[in-house]
């Protein structure tokens, strides 16, 4: 990369004078004619000289009365032959000129026959590739005087420690957004980040799993110790503050409360306890306004995956604390746009005092909840609004409750139970329920051509989606863990053959074994011991969470679980590729659609490992508004200090990525893959840079 980039021809040199070349040709020609007059019989010279003489205006002379073999001939015959030769040469000249004219004319008319749109497409395609090349080079360094000078990345200022691009509540309020729309995600005019985000001054490496799930460092999150102590909310009040740590251990009242609460929900569904959720078809849960993830943390031990979503918060973020605990979470808002999940995504939706006014906006937020819920799935709502004890004192609450109860009945939800402030509904698994409704009762069904699989932040719609999908299958018919392994009939829904799925699964099993064997000595040679006496031996607790930037079928996540790794994977399906997210969610994993030219909706320092298999190849073929360097800068923002990056791609792209890692100050090494494919591995580690005081 330190060498200048040159284009054009090299190694070709034309020397001497053109007149010298012409004189040399004339000299050779004169000598050859002298040999002809002397009766030379060298046929090779005759053959080479004939074309030159054919096109020359000065024909070679012969003696009038004799032939080249010395015999005399009749002058009349000689003259006739000479005339014929002249005529023949003129004819050949004319024929050659005509052929050249026709060829040039045909080429010209073929060229102008190309349509303007085709020429524009070719031109703009070439220009697009050229502009992207120059853009990437300019982002890596500066082009000046034919040389390339690498750009040195600086560290961001302190205000970027918890910065999340695309979310600017104060700016949205200033331009007039309200009714929750101020939490909307806006990435269109976002400035590119040209610096590396440093952790807070008192940041410490998180405790290893599972200790780190229940104990976090106060200095790692934006919430302060004073905010924990002074907060009036139930969730914060039950957290234990011990010097520099916030504890969520079982000794706290909060944990006991979550256990009792989970047990209550299970009984309301008709189960013995929360460990039986799996048998009822519940594997994935969307926890709306999740507090600090204690509900999901408790259910994690029962093989349930709970995805926490909450609004972006300038301080004391629910999502940030949940992620710091190593649990699934991302910023998401029930406001005016759909969440980046396809229809029929989750087995259960949970809202415990989540701050969503379900009765507002004519029930459109409940329609979005219905879209996300699988057939036969459960909707759990805990709110003072549902308590009958408050109705005599507050007629407005009773009115709002009646609206929600009647509206979800027209969504074909069945109320299973109501206890105190908690209500549990079950979504129908019968499609004919919608056609059996009274005319005009409830929202209409979305039309058949409605795209329910790629709802990437589209506007909310007032129609019921997913009812015509081939994925309309009741959760009781696809229980965990068998749902992770799809049969031939199920694979056909996603347009896949069993052989393709089997080969992909086997490749990922091999990859996980290789990754773990490569990374175990790297991680534990530098850090043989971590805080927390309860930590199991390596490599069980190497990683808590993984971001798979190009998840494909979800094979990486599946292989990690099969290998017994206690780690969850955020499966990201790029919007630039084939959308296999419905398949990933149906297998019982968590994931999301995302455009990698936008910032990922999460806080800095979220993931222990970022994996990108084939992502560079996928993005290279797209007309993008961002560069590879933008992508790598975003990876650096998402990665925890001392976190790891694995890039698997073609040898050329891996070598190019290796050059970028130097600008990001990552420690990187390229590893050859023993396979027939032209692939390499790039394994990198992000250093732990501390901000200096002052």
GUGUPA-246266 format. One line per field, with one value per residue (C-alpha): x, y, z. Coordinates in nm, 2 decimals. Each point is the difference from the previous one (the first is absolute). Example, Ala and Ser with C-alpha at 12.3 -4.5 7.8 and 13.67 -1.06 7.14 Angstrom:
<atoms>
u <- 1.23, 0.14 $
v <- -0.45, 0.34 $
w <- 0.78, -0.07 $
</atoms>
This chain:
<atoms>
u <- 0.00, 0.30, 0.08, -0.16, -0.27, 0.09, -0.23, 0.08, 0.25, 0.35, 0.30, -0.07, 0.25, 0.02, 0.34, 0.18, -0.13, -0.29, 0.21, 0.28, -0.25, -0.14, 0.35, 0.09, -0.31, 0.09, 0.36, -0.11, -0.25, 0.26, 0.24, -0.27, -0.09, 0.37, 0.00, -0.31, 0.16, 0.30, -0.23, 0.00, -0.22, -0.05, -0.38, -0.02, 0.11, -0.24, -0.29, 0.08, 0.05, -0.32, -0.24, 0.22, 0.03, -0.38, -0.09, 0.29, -0.07, 0.35, 0.00, 0.33, 0.14, 0.11, 0.17, -0.24, 0.13, 0.05, -0.14, 0.17, 0.12, 0.19, -0.23, -0.12, -0.37, -0.22, -0.04, -0.37, -0.05, 0.21, -0.20, -0.33, 0.12, 0.12, -0.34, -0.17, 0.23, -0.09, -0.37, 0.02, 0.19, -0.25, -0.29, 0.17, 0.05, -0.36, -0.12, 0.21, -0.12, -0.36, 0.04, 0.15, -0.27, -0.28, 0.17, 0.04, -0.36, -0.14, 0.19, -0.12, -0.37, 0.02, 0.15, -0.27, -0.27, 0.07, -0.28, 0.08, -0.12, 0.24, 0.29, -0.09, -0.02, 0.34, 0.15, -0.16, 0.09, 0.37, -0.02, -0.16, 0.29, 0.25, -0.15, -0.03, 0.37, 0.10, -0.23, 0.15, 0.35, -0.08, -0.15, 0.31, 0.24, 0.06, 0.09, 0.26, 0.27, -0.04, 0.07, -0.23, 0.04, -0.20, -0.24, 0.05, -0.33, -0.04, -0.21, -0.35, -0.07, -0.16, -0.35, 0.02, 0.05, -0.37, -0.09, -0.25, -0.03, -0.34, -0.17, -0.03, -0.29, 0.07, 0.03, -0.32, -0.19, 0.14, -0.14, -0.35, 0.00, -0.23, -0.22, 0.30, 0.12, 0.29, 0.16, -0.02, 0.32, 0.13, 0.32, -0.04, 0.21, 0.22, 0.36, 0.27, 0.20, 0.37, 0.14, 0.03, -0.23, 0.18, -0.16, -0.08, 0.29, -0.10, -0.08, 0.09, -0.01, -0.33, 0.00, -0.01, -0.32, -0.21, 0.13, -0.03, -0.37, -0.08, 0.28, 0.11, 0.24, -0.16, 0.27, -0.09, -0.35, -0.14, -0.22, 0.17, 0.00, -0.20, -0.27, -0.02, -0.05, -0.24, -0.22, -0.36, -0.06, -0.06, 0.28, 0.27, -0.11, 0.06, 0.36, 0.27, 0.29, 0.33, 0.28, 0.08, -0.24, -0.38, -0.12, -0.29, 0.08, -0.27, 0.06, -0.18, -0.37, -0.02, 0.11, -0.24, -0.27, 0.08, -0.01, -0.34, -0.13, 0.12, -0.16, -0.33, 0.00, 0.07, -0.30, -0.22, 0.08, -0.08, 0.36, 0.15, 0.29, 0.22, 0.22, -0.30, -0.01, 0.20, -0.26, -0.27, 0.19, 0.16, 0.37, 0.04, -0.15, -0.01, 0.02, -0.13, 0.14, 0.20, 0.13, 0.35, -0.06, -0.06, -0.31, 0.22, 0.29, -0.21, -0.15, 0.34, 0.08, -0.32, 0.13, -0.23, 0.14, -0.15, 0.07, -0.02, -0.11, -0.04, 0.01, 0.33, 0.06, 0.25, 0.08, -0.05, -0.08, -0.18, 0.15, 0.36, -0.02, -0.16, 0.28, 0.26, -0.14, 0.06, -0.36, -0.18, -0.12, -0.03, -0.15, -0.35, -0.31, -0.37, -0.09, -0.07, 0.22, 0.01, 0.28, 0.27, -0.15, -0.22, -0.35, -0.05, 0.34, -0.05, -0.17, -0.08, -0.02, 0.04, -0.08, 0.04, -0.07, 0.18, -0.13, -0.20, -0.35, -0.16, -0.33, 0.14, 0.02, -0.32, 0.17, 0.27, 0.27, -0.20, -0.02, 0.38, 0.02, -0.23, 0.22, 0.31, -0.18, 0.00, -0.32, -0.09, 0.24, -0.06, -0.03, 0.08, -0.09, 0.06, -0.14, -0.20, -0.24, -0.12, -0.08, -0.38, 0.06, 0.10, -0.32, -0.23, 0.25, 0.10, -0.26, 0.26, 0.21, -0.31, -0.08, 0.35, 0.00, -0.33, 0.14, 0.31, -0.21, -0.25, 0.26, 0.22, -0.32, -0.05, 0.37, -0.10, 0.18, -0.15, 0.04, 0.13, 0.03, 0.01, 0.16, 0.04, 0.19, 0.10, -0.20, 0.09, -0.15, 0.06, 0.00, -0.21, 0.17, -0.32, 0.00, -0.37, -0.05, 0.05, -0.26, -0.25, 0.00, -0.30, 0.02, 0.19, 0.13, 0.36, 0.28, -0.01, 0.25, 0.30, -0.03, 0.18, 0.28, 0.08, 0.37, 0.01, 0.35, 0.21, -0.16, 0.32, -0.12, -0.30, -0.30, -0.25, -0.30, -0.36, -0.04, 0.06, 0.31, 0.14, -0.33, 0.08, 0.36, 0.13, 0.16, -0.34, 0.08, -0.11, 0.27, -0.12, 0.10, 0.36, 0.16, 0.36, 0.25, -0.13, -0.11, 0.36, 0.04, -0.24, -0.14, -0.05, -0.35, 0.10, 0.31, -0.22, -0.18, 0.33, 0.09, 0.28, 0.10, 0.10, 0.34, 0.08, -0.11, 0.19, 0.32, -0.03, -0.06, 0.31, 0.22, -0.10, 0.07, 0.35, 0.04, -0.10, 0.26, 0.27, -0.10, 0.01, 0.33, 0.15, -0.13, 0.03, 0.38, -0.02, -0.25, 0.12, 0.37, -0.04, -0.27, 0.03, -0.22, -0.30, -0.19, -0.27, 0.06, -0.30, 0.14, 0.02, 0.32, 0.07, -0.12, -0.35, -0.01, 0.21, -0.28, -0.35, -0.14, 0.08, -0.10, -0.03, 0.00, -0.11, -0.19, -0.12, -0.20, 0.10, 0.25, 0.26, -0.25, -0.12, 0.36, 0.09, -0.30, 0.07, 0.36, -0.13, 0.11, -0.19, -0.02, -0.28, 0.03, -0.16, -0.07, 0.01, -0.14, 0.13, -0.27, 0.24, -0.02, -0.26, -0.24, 0.03, -0.10, -0.35, 0.18, 0.24, -0.28, -0.21, 0.30, -0.01, 0.28, -0.01, 0.09, -0.07, 0.00, 0.26, 0.16, 0.38, 0.03, -0.20, 0.11, -0.12, -0.27, 0.21, 0.24, 0.38, 0.19, -0.29, 0.15, 0.29, 0.04, -0.10, 0.00, -0.02, -0.01, -0.03, -0.13, 0.28, -0.08, -0.37, 0.05, 0.26, -0.26, -0.24, -0.04, 0.07, 0.00, 0.27, 0.35, 0.16, 0.18, -0.35, -0.09, 0.32, -0.04, -0.35, 0.13, 0.25, -0.28, -0.20, 0.29, 0.10, 0.36, 0.20, -0.28, 0.06, -0.08, 0.00, -0.02, -0.03, 0.00, 0.20, 0.38, 0.01, -0.27, 0.15, 0.34, -0.17, -0.18, 0.33, 0.13, -0.30, 0.05, 0.33, -0.19, -0.24, 0.29, -0.12, 0.24, -0.05, 0.12, -0.09, -0.05, -0.01, -0.30, 0.06, -0.27, -0.06, -0.16, 0.20, -0.06, 0.20, -0.07, 0.08, 0.00, 0.03, -0.01, -0.10, 0.24, -0.11, 0.08, -0.07, -0.09, 0.25, -0.12, -0.04 $
v <- 0.00, 0.23, -0.01, 0.24, -0.14, 0.03, -0.08, -0.03, -0.18, -0.09, -0.18, 0.13, 0.24, 0.15, 0.13, 0.15, 0.22, -0.08, 0.12, -0.24, -0.28, 0.10, 0.04, -0.35, -0.14, 0.17, -0.13, -0.35, 0.03, 0.13, -0.28, -0.26, 0.14, -0.01, -0.36, -0.06, 0.16, -0.22, -0.30, -0.10, -0.29, 0.06, -0.07, 0.12, 0.35, 0.00, -0.10, 0.27, 0.26, -0.06, 0.18, 0.31, 0.01, -0.06, 0.32, 0.20, 0.26, -0.05, -0.35, -0.18, 0.02, -0.28, 0.00, 0.04, -0.28, -0.28, -0.19, -0.07, -0.35, 0.16, -0.11, 0.26, 0.07, 0.18, 0.37, 0.00, -0.29, 0.17, 0.32, -0.19, -0.18, 0.33, 0.16, -0.30, 0.03, 0.37, -0.07, -0.29, 0.22, 0.28, -0.24, -0.15, 0.35, 0.10, -0.32, 0.05, 0.36, -0.11, -0.27, 0.24, 0.26, -0.26, -0.12, 0.35, 0.09, -0.31, 0.06, 0.36, -0.08, -0.28, 0.24, 0.27, -0.26, -0.06, 0.17, 0.30, -0.18, -0.29, 0.23, 0.19, -0.32, -0.12, 0.35, 0.05, -0.36, 0.07, 0.34, -0.16, -0.25, 0.28, 0.23, -0.27, -0.09, 0.36, 0.04, -0.30, 0.13, 0.34, -0.15, -0.21, 0.28, 0.31, 0.00, 0.27, 0.02, -0.36, -0.14, -0.15, 0.12, -0.20, 0.20, -0.03, -0.05, 0.21, -0.07, 0.15, 0.26, -0.10, 0.09, -0.31, -0.25, -0.11, 0.14, -0.18, 0.14, 0.05, 0.08, 0.37, 0.06, 0.37, 0.08, -0.19, 0.19, 0.33, -0.07, -0.08, -0.38, -0.12, -0.29, -0.22, 0.08, 0.18, -0.34, -0.09, -0.11, 0.24, -0.10, 0.19, 0.30, -0.15, 0.11, -0.27, -0.07, 0.06, -0.08, -0.30, 0.00, -0.04, -0.16, 0.20, 0.09, -0.26, -0.27, -0.36, -0.32, -0.17, -0.31, -0.33, -0.18, -0.10, 0.23, 0.31, -0.08, 0.09, 0.25, 0.30, 0.29, 0.34, 0.18, -0.20, 0.15, 0.35, -0.03, 0.13, -0.15, 0.29, -0.06, -0.36, 0.10, 0.28, -0.16, -0.06, -0.27, -0.36, -0.14, 0.25, -0.01, -0.37, 0.01, -0.04, 0.25, -0.13, 0.26, -0.02, -0.27, -0.04, -0.34, -0.20, -0.32, -0.23, 0.14, 0.32, 0.05, 0.08, -0.34, -0.17, 0.23, -0.09, -0.37, 0.02, 0.22, -0.25, -0.29, 0.20, 0.05, -0.38, -0.09, 0.25, -0.18, -0.33, -0.12, -0.13, 0.26, 0.20, -0.30, -0.13, 0.29, -0.21, -0.27, 0.25, 0.11, 0.32, 0.05, 0.36, 0.30, 0.37, 0.19, 0.36, 0.26, -0.27, 0.19, -0.13, -0.35, -0.19, -0.18, -0.13, -0.07, -0.23, -0.18, -0.05, -0.30, -0.16, 0.02, 0.29, 0.29, 0.34, 0.30, 0.33, 0.31, 0.35, 0.36, 0.18, 0.18, 0.28, -0.14, -0.31, -0.21, -0.33, -0.14, 0.10, -0.17, -0.31, -0.03, 0.06, -0.31, -0.19, -0.05, 0.05, 0.36, 0.28, 0.35, -0.02, 0.21, -0.07, 0.34, 0.06, -0.27, -0.37, -0.18, -0.16, -0.35, -0.20, -0.10, -0.30, 0.04, -0.07, -0.25, 0.25, 0.37, 0.14, 0.35, 0.06, 0.37, 0.06, 0.35, -0.08, 0.14, -0.28, 0.18, 0.29, 0.06, -0.20, -0.33, 0.00, -0.09, -0.31, -0.09, 0.02, -0.23, -0.24, 0.01, -0.10, -0.28, -0.36, -0.19, -0.14, 0.24, 0.19, 0.37, 0.08, 0.35, 0.12, 0.35, 0.18, 0.07, -0.36, -0.01, 0.00, 0.14, 0.34, 0.03, 0.14, 0.27, 0.07, -0.02, 0.10, -0.31, -0.22, 0.16, -0.06, -0.36, -0.07, 0.13, -0.23, -0.31, 0.05, 0.08, -0.31, -0.21, 0.11, -0.09, -0.36, 0.00, -0.21, 0.12, -0.29, 0.15, 0.33, 0.02, 0.34, 0.22, -0.28, -0.12, -0.28, -0.04, -0.27, 0.08, -0.23, -0.27, -0.03, 0.22, -0.03, 0.19, 0.32, -0.08, -0.10, 0.35, 0.22, 0.24, 0.31, -0.15, 0.08, 0.07, -0.15, -0.25, 0.12, -0.08, -0.30, 0.20, 0.17, -0.05, -0.12, -0.15, 0.32, 0.27, 0.19, 0.31, 0.05, 0.20, -0.19, -0.12, -0.05, -0.36, -0.34, -0.16, -0.35, -0.19, -0.10, -0.10, -0.36, 0.04, 0.01, -0.30, -0.02, 0.02, -0.33, -0.18, 0.13, -0.04, 0.05, -0.14, -0.21, 0.32, 0.09, -0.29, 0.05, -0.29, -0.01, 0.14, 0.29, 0.08, 0.02, 0.30, 0.19, -0.13, -0.23, -0.36, -0.24, -0.05, 0.37, 0.04, -0.31, 0.12, 0.34, -0.15, -0.23, 0.29, 0.20, -0.29, -0.02, 0.38, 0.02, -0.27, 0.19, 0.34, -0.13, -0.18, 0.31, 0.25, -0.19, 0.03, 0.36, 0.11, -0.20, 0.05, 0.37, -0.03, -0.34, 0.11, 0.22, 0.15, -0.22, -0.33, -0.16, 0.02, -0.35, -0.11, 0.12, 0.00, -0.02, 0.37, 0.15, 0.20, 0.11, 0.15, 0.00, 0.23, -0.19, 0.27, -0.23, -0.29, -0.17, -0.31, 0.06, -0.29, 0.17, 0.04, -0.36, -0.14, 0.19, -0.14, -0.36, 0.04, 0.09, 0.36, 0.22, 0.29, 0.17, 0.14, 0.31, -0.13, 0.30, -0.04, 0.28, 0.18, -0.03, -0.38, -0.28, 0.03, -0.32, 0.17, -0.17, -0.33, 0.10, 0.11, -0.31, -0.21, 0.15, 0.26, 0.38, 0.23, 0.32, 0.16, 0.27, 0.23, 0.01, 0.35, 0.11, -0.02, -0.31, 0.09, -0.07, 0.17, -0.01, -0.29, -0.25, -0.33, -0.23, -0.13, 0.14, -0.26, 0.09, -0.29, 0.10, 0.34, 0.19, -0.20, 0.07, 0.38, 0.03, -0.07, 0.26, 0.37, 0.13, 0.34, -0.10, -0.15, -0.30, 0.23, 0.13, -0.37, -0.07, 0.32, -0.12, -0.34, 0.17, 0.20, -0.32, -0.21, -0.01, 0.08, -0.32, -0.13, -0.21, 0.02, -0.29, 0.08, -0.28, 0.09, -0.03, 0.03, 0.34, 0.16, -0.14, 0.15, 0.34, -0.02, -0.07, 0.33, 0.18, -0.17, 0.19, 0.33, -0.12, -0.11, -0.36, -0.29, -0.22, -0.32, -0.18, -0.38, -0.23, -0.23, -0.35, -0.03, 0.02, 0.34, 0.32, 0.11, 0.13, 0.08, 0.33, -0.01, 0.34, 0.12, 0.35, 0.14, 0.16, 0.37, 0.20, 0.37, 0.21, 0.22, 0.36 $
w <- 0.00, 0.04, -0.37, -0.24, -0.22, -0.38, -0.29, -0.37, -0.22, 0.13, -0.15, -0.36, -0.15, -0.35, -0.09, -0.30, -0.29, -0.23, -0.30, 0.08, 0.00, -0.34, -0.15, 0.12, -0.16, -0.34, 0.02, 0.06, -0.28, -0.25, 0.08, -0.05, -0.35, -0.10, 0.09, -0.21, -0.30, 0.04, -0.03, 0.37, 0.07, 0.37, 0.04, 0.36, -0.11, -0.28, 0.22, 0.26, -0.27, -0.19, 0.23, 0.01, -0.38, -0.03, 0.18, -0.13, -0.28, -0.14, -0.15, -0.05, -0.35, -0.23, -0.33, -0.29, -0.21, 0.25, 0.29, 0.33, -0.13, -0.29, -0.29, -0.24, -0.05, -0.24, 0.09, -0.06, 0.24, 0.26, -0.02, 0.03, 0.31, 0.15, -0.06, 0.16, 0.31, 0.04, -0.04, 0.26, 0.25, -0.04, 0.06, 0.31, 0.14, -0.06, 0.16, 0.31, 0.04, -0.04, 0.27, 0.24, -0.07, 0.07, 0.31, 0.15, -0.10, 0.16, 0.32, 0.00, -0.05, 0.26, 0.25, -0.05, 0.01, 0.37, 0.20, 0.20, 0.32, -0.07, -0.06, 0.31, 0.20, -0.11, 0.06, 0.34, 0.10, -0.08, 0.16, 0.32, 0.03, -0.06, 0.25, 0.27, -0.05, 0.04, 0.29, 0.18, -0.06, 0.12, 0.32, 0.06, -0.07, -0.21, -0.37, -0.08, -0.25, -0.11, 0.35, 0.27, 0.36, 0.26, 0.22, 0.38, 0.19, 0.31, 0.30, 0.04, 0.26, 0.33, -0.12, -0.23, 0.28, -0.02, -0.34, -0.21, -0.36, -0.16, 0.34, 0.09, 0.23, 0.07, -0.37, -0.09, 0.27, -0.13, -0.35, 0.14, 0.05, 0.29, 0.12, 0.01, -0.35, 0.15, 0.07, -0.37, -0.17, -0.27, -0.18, -0.34, 0.09, 0.26, -0.01, -0.04, 0.31, -0.06, 0.34, 0.24, 0.30, 0.34, 0.30, 0.31, 0.23, 0.26, -0.24, 0.09, -0.20, 0.07, 0.23, -0.18, -0.06, 0.19, 0.28, -0.23, -0.06, 0.36, 0.09, -0.20, 0.06, 0.06, -0.20, -0.31, -0.05, -0.02, 0.31, 0.32, 0.35, 0.12, -0.26, 0.11, 0.36, -0.06, -0.26, 0.08, -0.26, 0.11, -0.21, 0.11, 0.36, 0.02, -0.14, 0.26, -0.01, 0.14, -0.04, -0.37, -0.09, -0.07, 0.11, -0.13, 0.19, 0.14, 0.35, -0.12, 0.04, -0.37, -0.11, 0.23, -0.14, -0.36, 0.09, 0.16, -0.29, -0.26, 0.19, 0.01, -0.38, -0.05, 0.22, -0.18, -0.33, 0.16, 0.07, 0.32, 0.00, -0.24, -0.08, -0.20, -0.24, -0.25, 0.00, -0.08, -0.31, 0.16, -0.09, -0.11, 0.19, -0.09, 0.33, -0.07, 0.23, 0.18, 0.31, 0.03, -0.14, 0.32, -0.15, -0.29, 0.23, 0.22, -0.30, -0.17, 0.22, -0.13, -0.36, -0.08, -0.21, 0.10, -0.23, 0.19, -0.19, 0.14, -0.11, -0.03, 0.33, 0.05, 0.35, 0.20, -0.30, 0.05, -0.32, 0.10, 0.34, -0.15, -0.26, 0.27, 0.17, -0.32, -0.09, -0.33, -0.05, -0.25, -0.04, -0.14, 0.03, -0.04, -0.15, -0.37, -0.17, -0.01, 0.18, -0.22, 0.04, -0.24, 0.08, 0.23, 0.17, 0.38, 0.21, 0.28, 0.04, 0.35, 0.12, 0.38, 0.06, -0.33, -0.05, -0.32, -0.01, -0.20, -0.02, -0.19, -0.38, -0.06, 0.11, -0.28, 0.26, 0.09, -0.37, -0.01, 0.30, -0.17, -0.31, 0.20, 0.19, -0.14, -0.03, 0.35, 0.16, 0.33, 0.08, 0.37, 0.13, 0.35, 0.07, 0.27, -0.29, 0.01, 0.37, 0.07, 0.34, -0.15, -0.22, 0.27, 0.07, -0.36, -0.27, -0.27, 0.08, -0.04, -0.33, -0.13, 0.13, -0.17, -0.34, 0.02, 0.11, -0.29, -0.26, 0.06, -0.01, -0.36, -0.06, 0.09, 0.33, 0.28, 0.36, 0.20, 0.35, 0.19, 0.35, 0.17, -0.25, -0.24, -0.30, -0.25, -0.34, -0.26, -0.37, -0.22, -0.21, -0.22, -0.31, -0.04, 0.32, -0.20, -0.26, 0.27, 0.16, -0.04, -0.30, 0.09, 0.33, 0.05, -0.25, -0.35, -0.13, -0.20, -0.37, -0.14, -0.17, 0.33, 0.09, 0.36, -0.01, -0.05, 0.22, 0.05, 0.19, -0.22, 0.11, 0.22, -0.19, 0.12, -0.13, 0.14, -0.16, -0.03, -0.04, -0.35, 0.07, -0.05, 0.34, 0.17, 0.24, 0.36, 0.26, 0.16, -0.33, 0.01, 0.34, 0.11, -0.07, -0.29, -0.19, -0.05, -0.24, -0.29, -0.20, -0.38, 0.01, 0.23, -0.21, -0.31, 0.16, -0.03, -0.34, 0.12, -0.07, 0.29, -0.16, 0.01, 0.36, 0.11, -0.17, 0.16, 0.34, -0.02, -0.12, 0.30, 0.24, -0.14, 0.01, 0.37, 0.09, -0.19, 0.15, 0.35, -0.04, -0.15, 0.25, 0.32, 0.03, -0.12, 0.27, 0.30, -0.06, 0.06, 0.27, 0.17, 0.29, 0.01, 0.30, 0.14, 0.19, -0.17, -0.35, -0.16, -0.17, -0.36, -0.27, 0.15, 0.10, -0.27, -0.15, 0.12, -0.32, -0.37, -0.29, -0.32, -0.27, -0.28, 0.16, -0.32, 0.14, 0.36, -0.02, 0.22, 0.28, -0.03, 0.00, 0.32, 0.18, -0.12, 0.13, 0.34, 0.00, 0.24, -0.24, -0.19, -0.35, -0.15, -0.35, -0.24, -0.35, -0.22, -0.21, -0.30, 0.00, 0.00, 0.29, 0.20, 0.33, 0.00, -0.01, 0.28, 0.23, -0.08, 0.11, 0.35, -0.03, 0.03, -0.28, -0.19, -0.34, -0.05, -0.26, 0.09, -0.15, 0.31, 0.36, 0.18, 0.26, 0.31, 0.24, -0.02, 0.15, -0.05, -0.13, 0.09, -0.35, -0.34, -0.28, -0.37, -0.24, -0.36, 0.09, -0.19, -0.32, 0.04, 0.05, -0.27, -0.27, 0.12, -0.09, 0.34, 0.16, 0.25, -0.01, 0.15, 0.24, 0.13, 0.06, 0.20, 0.20, 0.10, 0.10, 0.22, 0.17, 0.06, 0.14, 0.36, 0.10, -0.04, -0.22, -0.31, -0.37, -0.25, -0.37, -0.24, -0.37, -0.32, 0.03, -0.18, 0.22, 0.32, -0.09, -0.07, 0.33, 0.17, -0.12, 0.16, 0.34, 0.03, -0.01, 0.27, 0.22, 0.01, 0.05, -0.31, -0.15, -0.32, 0.01, -0.30, -0.04, -0.12, -0.26, -0.37, 0.03, -0.04, 0.36, 0.29, 0.37, 0.16, 0.38, 0.18, 0.35, 0.11, 0.25, 0.33, -0.03, 0.31, 0.00, 0.19, 0.28, -0.10 $
</atoms>
